Amino acid sequence: MVLRAFFVEPERWWSLSELAGKAGVQQETLRRHLGQLAKGGLIRVKFPDGHGCVYQPDPKCPVFAELQSIVIKLTPQTDGREMILIVEDQPATAQITRILLESWGYQVLEAHCPDEALALFDSQRGRINLLLTDVIMPGMNGTQLASELRLRNPDLRVVYMSGYTAEQLPLADAAFLPKPFNPASLSRMIRRELDRRREGRRQMKSS
């Protein structure tokens, strides 16, 4: 998350509080990591007011161009209008996932049970483009929830996530993220499914 902030906007100086908010971590924890990045020559630090410090990637770093290229490739291209509904009964997992998706420019709604997800979905009047849901949840499971929401909007894309393997779950050829997942795999899966939705809509218009 911090490297993404640095290398997507390489001309900007970042304060510690801005970076901590972007990454969703405590400032003291982040300060230690930034110290290591500075020692490694990846970023530079300055003290503009004699008190707080600000950070920026160091363009003189030998791997600056390579890191920037990698980070940009892993950054989803979104117009800021795509909306994702996360349904996860573990609040901490839901929050971390939401922070990641929002940092990539998506609009995100968070629900901790299927009933809450149904209410949120109905309140958005068709604005939700993708459902990212846990499979095993109390009451209605993720596949049942997806079926119910697709009755409301057949165009909805669905990505399932679970600590179980795909072979242990009745998902057929559905898009599936095994937990725990890393930001890169989440980014690729979400972008792939949203791009499939866009392509499907283009084909419908041209037919």
C-alpha positions as CSV (number, residue, x, y, z in Angstrom):
1,M,0.0,0.0,0.0
2,V,2.8,2.4,0.9
3,L,4.8,1.6,-2.2
4,R,1.7,2.1,-4.3
5,A,1.2,5.6,-2.8
6,F,4.9,6.4,-3.5
7,F,5.3,5.1,-7.0
8,V,1.9,6.0,-8.4
9,E,2.5,9.6,-7.4
10,P,6.3,9.9,-7.4
11,E,6.4,13.7,-7.4
12,R,4.4,14.1,-4.1
13,W,5.8,14.3,-0.6
14,W,3.7,12.3,1.9
15,S,3.3,12.9,5.6
16,L,3.4,10.1,8.0
17,S,-0.2,10.5,8.9
18,E,-1.3,10.5,5.3
19,L,0.6,7.3,4.6
20,A,-0.7,5.6,7.8
21,G,-4.2,6.4,6.7
22,K,-3.6,5.1,3.2
23,A,-2.1,1.8,4.5
24,G,-4.5,1.4,7.4
25,V,-1.8,1.0,10.0
26,Q,-0.6,2.7,13.1
27,Q,1.9,5.6,12.6
28,E,4.6,4.0,14.9
29,T,4.4,0.7,13.0
30,L,4.7,2.5,9.7
31,R,7.6,4.7,10.9
32,R,9.7,1.7,11.5
33,H,9.0,0.4,8.0
34,L,9.8,3.8,6.4
35,G,13.1,3.9,8.3
36,Q,14.1,0.6,6.6
37,L,13.0,1.9,3.2
38,A,15.1,5.0,3.7
39,K,18.1,3.0,4.8
40,G,17.7,0.9,1.7
41,G,17.8,4.0,-0.5
42,L,14.2,3.5,-1.8
43,I,12.8,6.7,-0.3
44,R,14.1,10.0,1.0
45,V,13.0,12.0,4.0
46,K,13.0,15.8,4.8
47,F,11.9,17.9,7.7
48,P,10.0,20.9,6.2
49,D,9.0,22.6,9.5
50,G,11.6,21.2,11.9
51,H,9.1,18.9,13.5
52,G,7.2,16.5,11.3
53,C,8.9,14.7,8.4
54,V,7.6,13.9,4.9
55,Y,8.6,11.1,2.5
56,Q,9.0,10.6,-1.2
57,P,10.5,7.9,-3.5
58,D,14.1,8.6,-4.4
59,P,14.4,8.8,-8.2
60,K,18.1,8.1,-7.9
61,C,17.4,4.7,-6.5
62,P,18.7,2.1,-9.1
63,V,15.4,0.1,-8.9
64,F,13.1,3.2,-9.0
65,A,11.9,2.6,-12.6
66,E,11.4,-1.2,-12.0
67,L,9.4,-0.7,-8.8
68,Q,7.3,2.0,-10.3
69,S,6.5,-0.2,-13.3
70,I,5.5,-3.2,-11.0
71,V,3.3,-1.0,-8.8
72,I,1.5,0.6,-11.7
73,K,0.9,-2.8,-13.3
74,L,-0.7,-4.0,-10.1
75,T,-2.9,-0.9,-9.7
76,P,-6.4,-1.5,-11.2
77,Q,-7.6,1.0,-13.8
78,T,-11.0,2.2,-12.5
79,D,-13.0,5.3,-13.3
80,G,-14.1,5.7,-9.6
81,R,-17.7,4.8,-10.4
82,E,-17.6,1.0,-10.0
83,M,-19.2,-0.1,-6.7
84,I,-18.3,-3.3,-4.8
85,L,-20.3,-4.9,-2.0
86,I,-18.2,-6.9,0.5
87,V,-20.0,-9.5,2.6
88,E,-17.8,-11.0,5.3
89,D,-18.8,-12.0,8.8
90,Q,-15.3,-11.2,10.2
91,P,-15.3,-7.4,10.6
92,A,-11.5,-7.2,10.6
93,T,-11.2,-9.0,7.3
94,A,-14.0,-6.9,5.8
95,Q,-12.3,-3.7,6.9
96,I,-8.9,-4.6,5.5
97,T,-10.4,-5.6,2.2
98,R,-12.5,-2.4,2.0
99,I,-9.4,-0.3,2.7
100,L,-7.5,-2.0,-0.1
101,L,-10.4,-1.6,-2.6
102,E,-11.0,2.0,-1.7
103,S,-7.3,2.8,-2.1
104,W,-7.6,1.5,-5.7
105,G,-10.4,3.9,-6.4
106,Y,-13.5,1.7,-6.1
107,Q,-16.6,2.6,-4.2
108,V,-17.1,0.0,-1.5
109,L,-20.0,-1.1,0.8
110,E,-19.4,-3.4,3.7
111,A,-21.9,-5.9,5.2
112,H,-21.2,-8.5,7.9
113,C,-24.2,-10.8,7.2
114,P,-26.4,-11.7,4.3
115,D,-29.5,-9.8,5.6
116,E,-27.4,-6.6,5.9
117,A,-26.1,-7.2,2.3
118,L,-29.6,-7.6,0.9
119,A,-30.7,-4.3,2.5
120,L,-27.6,-2.5,1.2
121,F,-28.1,-3.9,-2.2
122,D,-31.7,-2.8,-2.4
123,S,-30.9,0.7,-1.1
124,Q,-28.4,1.2,-4.0
125,R,-30.9,0.8,-6.9
126,G,-28.7,-1.2,-9.2
127,R,-25.5,0.7,-8.6
128,I,-23.5,-2.3,-7.2
129,N,-21.4,-3.9,-9.9
130,L,-19.7,-6.7,-8.1
131,L,-20.3,-8.9,-5.0
132,L,-17.3,-10.1,-3.1
133,T,-18.6,-12.5,-0.5
134,D,-17.4,-15.1,1.9
135,V,-18.9,-18.6,1.2
136,I,-19.5,-20.0,4.7
137,M,-21.6,-17.7,6.8
138,P,-24.3,-18.1,9.4
139,G,-27.8,-18.5,7.9
140,M,-27.7,-17.8,4.1
141,N,-24.3,-18.9,2.6
142,G,-22.5,-16.9,-0.1
143,T,-23.8,-18.9,-3.1
144,Q,-27.4,-18.5,-1.9
145,L,-26.8,-14.8,-1.4
146,A,-25.3,-14.4,-4.9
147,S,-28.3,-16.2,-6.4
148,E,-30.7,-13.9,-4.5
149,L,-28.9,-10.8,-5.6
150,R,-28.7,-11.9,-9.2
151,L,-32.4,-12.2,-9.3
152,R,-32.4,-8.5,-8.6
153,N,-29.6,-7.8,-11.1
154,P,-28.5,-10.5,-13.6
155,D,-25.6,-8.3,-14.6
156,L,-23.9,-8.6,-11.2
157,R,-20.4,-10.1,-11.1
158,V,-19.6,-12.3,-8.1
159,V,-16.2,-13.2,-6.5
160,Y,-16.3,-15.8,-3.7
161,M,-13.7,-16.0,-0.9
162,S,-13.1,-18.6,1.7
163,G,-10.6,-20.3,3.9
164,Y,-11.8,-23.6,2.4
165,T,-10.3,-24.7,-1.0
166,A,-12.4,-24.4,-4.2
167,E,-12.6,-28.2,-4.3
168,Q,-14.3,-28.3,-0.9
169,L,-17.0,-25.8,-2.0
170,P,-19.9,-26.1,-4.5
171,L,-18.6,-23.3,-6.7
172,A,-18.2,-24.9,-10.1
173,D,-16.3,-22.5,-12.3
174,A,-17.0,-19.4,-10.2
175,A,-14.4,-16.7,-9.5
176,F,-12.7,-17.7,-6.3
177,L,-10.1,-16.2,-3.9
178,P,-8.7,-18.5,-1.3
179,K,-8.1,-16.8,2.1
180,P,-5.8,-15.4,3.2
181,F,-5.2,-13.6,-0.1
182,N,-2.6,-10.9,-0.9
183,P,-3.4,-7.5,-2.4
184,A,-2.1,-8.5,-5.9
185,S,-4.4,-11.5,-6.2
186,L,-7.4,-9.5,-5.0
187,S,-6.6,-6.7,-7.4
188,R,-6.3,-9.0,-10.4
189,M,-9.5,-11.0,-9.6
190,I,-11.7,-7.9,-9.0
191,R,-10.4,-6.1,-12.1
192,R,-10.8,-9.3,-14.3
193,E,-14.4,-9.8,-13.2
194,L,-15.4,-6.1,-13.7
195,D,-13.7,-6.1,-17.1
196,R,-15.8,-9.2,-18.0
197,R,-18.9,-7.2,-17.0
198,R,-17.9,-4.3,-19.2
199,E,-17.2,-6.6,-22.1
200,G,-20.6,-8.4,-21.7
201,R,-22.4,-5.0,-21.7
202,R,-20.6,-4.0,-24.9
203,Q,-21.5,-7.2,-26.6
204,M,-25.2,-6.7,-25.6
205,K,-25.2,-3.2,-27.0
206,S,-23.6,-4.3,-30.3
207,S,-25.9,-7.3,-30.9
